[in-house]
Amino acid sequence: MSLFSTANFSDSFFFKDKKFSYNKIPINNISERAIEVPIGLDFLEQNKTGRILEVGHVLSSYETAANIVQRDILDKFEVAANVLNLDLMDFHPEDKYDAIISISTVEHIGQSTDPTGAYGESSQLKDHEAPLKAIVKIYNLLKVNGKAIISVPFGCLSDLGWLIQFGDKYLQLLFTKYLLPENDVTISFFKKSDMDLSLNNPRQIWEQCTKEELSYTRFNQPFPFANGIAFIEIYRNAPEDYPIENGMKEELIYQPAGLINNLYFSNFFFGSVYDSNGWFQISNPTYLFFGPYITLPAGKYELRAKLEVETEGEFILDVVDDFAKNTLLKYEFQSTSNSEQQVMIEKDLQNVEIRLLAYSPPFSKIRVPILSLNRI
């Protein structure tokens, strides 16, 4: 069991009625790589006799010497042996491909520099629809009867700077604006239901779901990286290529990144130790956590919290700024509860922190599966 589930973790999951083992190689495995990697390696194995392209240098990190599948690898930024450093949109090979795979890559195309500063388009204008254009490009690079599989984060449509998290209306533009044949595309959805709290090769629960179940899913909330994924499968029937540029304007609403996404995977300071399931043991009055001391520009914000209490006590969850000189929000509770509060901030604030104070009685337990602060 962990934050949200009482079920035992499994070593396997299902994708379209086929059983897969979760990835266990501890390279970015805290993320959606846990299911993308086994599905991706299986796709390579199923298509190894054909001419294959991988867009984004991902799967080489998870192959063994015995199961390497020969393919072309295209990645604009990552320098490695046998990797062609070229923008997908500028790639014009002489021959088309029998199969193309892209793991968590197209959502970054045409977007800003990533948080590390290592990747991304720091010197060009941002194009919200560049990820969709990349999918059209992948379709055009396939031979007739060729196949592709593309994974992208999916949920509440969001512009996170270094990536676009796809939403349903955004995804539908592939057919309504860019005119890809809908019969050539199959889309499957996954939600991340739970994970343990370790950062090194954590156990996870991913489940197939409907797109409606991901409507309000945000990136990094409550788990690190994508909490919902779409696998876009293409089987090309049309002999003609499709135009990538389209002058039609679409007025979609892109949500910003969350200011605080969760408690256990953020830069909070802890006044008490929590266990592997997120429970804080309370033996005396104390601040269980506080932080992460962020800057909030003027605007309207929403704080959401799920607070689970094993033994009733006295607790205060508050939001303060300038080292607790001003209180922005305050929520008092005694037992398990949910809190959703909004606040309008009139001017930029510095050193904003969220705190949880337990002050009576001692010998209780509490955990916080959901803690987020979003601009609305």
Buried (B, 14 or more C-beta within 10 A) or exposed (E): EBBBEEEEBEEEBEBEEEEBEBBEBEEBBBBBBBBBBBBBBBBBEEBBEEBBBBBBBBBBEBBEEEEEBEBBBBBBBBEEEEBEEEBBBEBEEEEBBBBBBBBBBBBBBBBBBBEEEEBBBEEEEEBBBBBBBBBBBBBBBBBEEBBBBBBBBBBBBBBBBBBBBBBBEBBEBBBEBBEBBEEBBEBBBBBBBBBBBEEEBBBBBBEBBEBEBBBEBBBBBBBBBBBBBBBBBBBBEBEEEBEBEBEEEEEEEBBEBBBBBBBBBBEBEBBBEBEEBBBBBBEEEBBBBBBBBBEBEEEEBEBBBBBBBBEEBBBBBBBBBEEEEEEBBEBEBEEEBEBEBEBEBEEEBEBBBBBBBBBEEBEBBBBBBBBBBBBE
